[in-house]
Amino acid sequence: MQIKVVMAKLGLDIHWRGALVVSRMLRDEGMEVVYLGNQFPEQIVDAAIQEGADVIGLSTLGGNHLTLGPKVVQIAKEKGVDALVIMGGVIPEDDIPLLKEAGISEVFGPETRIESIASFIRSEVNQSIA
């Protein structure tokens, strides 16, 4: 089974390079990736539904992670989407526990190796299928 990832920049954040690079690397890891660019929570969840995504990847450097990230999780739950939600970007260490409490499965910083991200995704998605 090929894992399908929907990757998006949260809100109006203009820092796109990291999300695009991670998207390409996840493709190289054998995953199907749909890169949405800048989107707001409702559009991200709607795209995940339309694409049948296993994973919703959120990227942010704009300081909106504590509001828009949990909003994606909330809307996904309301719409019955059972996708893993992960986040990457420059996020203060103190905010990571708050994001995890809000339902973000994992937060990856700028120095995270792609093998670690891919391994986490595979492990979590395979666990949810079993």
matplotlib code that plots the C-alpha trace (Angstrom):
import matplotlib.pyplot as plt

x = [0.0, 1.4, 1.0, -0.6, 0.4, -1.3, 1.3, 0.3, 1.7, -0.5, -2.3, -0.4, 3.1, 5.4, 8.2, 7.6, 11.0, 11.1, 7.6, 8.5, 11.8, 10.2, 7.4, 10.0, 12.0, 8.8, 8.2, 11.7, 10.8, 8.0, 5.0, 2.5, 2.5, 0.0, 1.5, -1.2, 0.9, -0.7, -4.1, -6.3, -7.5, -10.9, -9.3, -6.5, -9.0, -11.2, -8.2, -7.3, -10.8, -10.8, -7.4, -8.0, -4.9, -3.3, -1.3, -1.8, 1.6, 1.6, 4.4, 4.7, 7.3, 4.8, 3.9, 0.4, 1.1, -0.8, -4.0, -4.1, -2.5, -5.1, -7.8, -6.8, -7.1, -10.5, -12.0, -10.6, -12.3, -15.6, -15.5, -14.5, -11.1, -8.8, -5.4, -2.2, -1.5, 2.2, 3.8, 7.2, 9.0, 10.7, 8.5, 9.5, 10.2, 7.7, 4.9, 5.4, 3.6, 0.7, 0.5, 0.6, -2.1, -4.2, -3.8, -0.7, 1.0, 4.6, 6.5, 9.7, 12.3, 14.5, 17.4, 15.2, 16.5, 14.0, 14.5, 13.2, 10.1, 9.4, 10.0, 7.6, 4.9, 5.3, 5.1, 2.0, 0.1, 0.9, -0.2, -3.5, -4.2, -3.4]
y = [0.0, 3.4, 6.0, 9.2, 12.6, 15.9, 18.6, 22.3, 25.6, 26.9, 30.1, 32.9, 31.8, 32.6, 30.2, 27.4, 25.9, 23.5, 22.1, 21.6, 19.9, 17.6, 16.8, 15.8, 13.7, 11.8, 11.1, 9.7, 7.5, 6.0, 8.0, 9.8, 13.5, 16.1, 19.6, 22.2, 25.3, 27.9, 26.8, 27.4, 24.5, 23.9, 23.7, 21.4, 19.0, 19.1, 18.2, 15.3, 14.0, 14.4, 12.8, 10.0, 11.0, 8.9, 11.9, 15.6, 17.4, 21.0, 23.4, 26.7, 29.4, 32.1, 31.8, 30.5, 27.0, 27.1, 28.4, 26.9, 23.5, 22.5, 23.9, 21.4, 18.6, 19.8, 20.1, 16.7, 15.1, 16.9, 15.6, 12.1, 12.2, 9.6, 10.9, 11.3, 15.0, 16.1, 19.5, 20.8, 24.2, 26.4, 25.9, 26.8, 23.8, 25.0, 24.9, 21.3, 19.7, 22.1, 21.0, 17.3, 17.8, 19.4, 16.3, 16.9, 13.5, 14.8, 18.0, 18.0, 20.7, 22.0, 19.6, 16.4, 13.8, 12.7, 9.0, 9.9, 11.6, 8.7, 6.1, 7.8, 8.1, 4.5, 3.3, 5.3, 4.6, 0.9, 0.9, 2.5, -0.1, -3.1]
z = [0.0, -1.0, 1.7, 0.5, 2.1, 1.6, 2.4, 2.9, 4.1, 6.9, 6.1, 4.5, 5.5, 2.6, 3.5, 1.0, 0.4, 3.3, 2.6, -1.0, -0.3, 2.3, -0.2, -2.8, -0.3, 0.8, -2.9, -3.1, 0.0, -2.1, -0.8, -3.0, -2.1, -3.0, -2.4, -1.8, -1.2, 1.0, 2.4, 5.5, 7.7, 6.0, 2.5, 3.8, 5.4, 2.3, 0.1, 2.5, 2.1, -1.7, -2.0, 0.5, 2.4, 5.1, 6.3, 6.6, 6.7, 7.8, 7.5, 9.2, 10.0, 10.4, 14.1, 13.4, 14.5, 17.8, 16.2, 12.7, 13.5, 16.1, 13.9, 11.2, 13.7, 15.0, 11.5, 10.5, 13.5, 12.8, 9.2, 10.2, 8.7, 10.2, 8.9, 10.8, 11.3, 11.5, 11.5, 10.6, 10.7, 13.2, 16.2, 19.8, 22.0, 24.6, 22.0, 21.0, 24.0, 23.4, 19.7, 20.7, 23.3, 20.5, 18.3, 16.2, 16.2, 15.8, 15.2, 13.1, 13.2, 10.4, 11.1, 11.1, 8.6, 6.0, 7.1, 10.5, 9.1, 6.7, 9.4, 11.7, 9.0, 8.0, 11.6, 12.5, 9.3, 9.4, 13.1, 12.3, 9.5, 11.7]

ax = plt.figure().add_subplot(projection="3d")
ax.plot(x, y, z, "-o")
ax.set_aspect("equal")
plt.show()
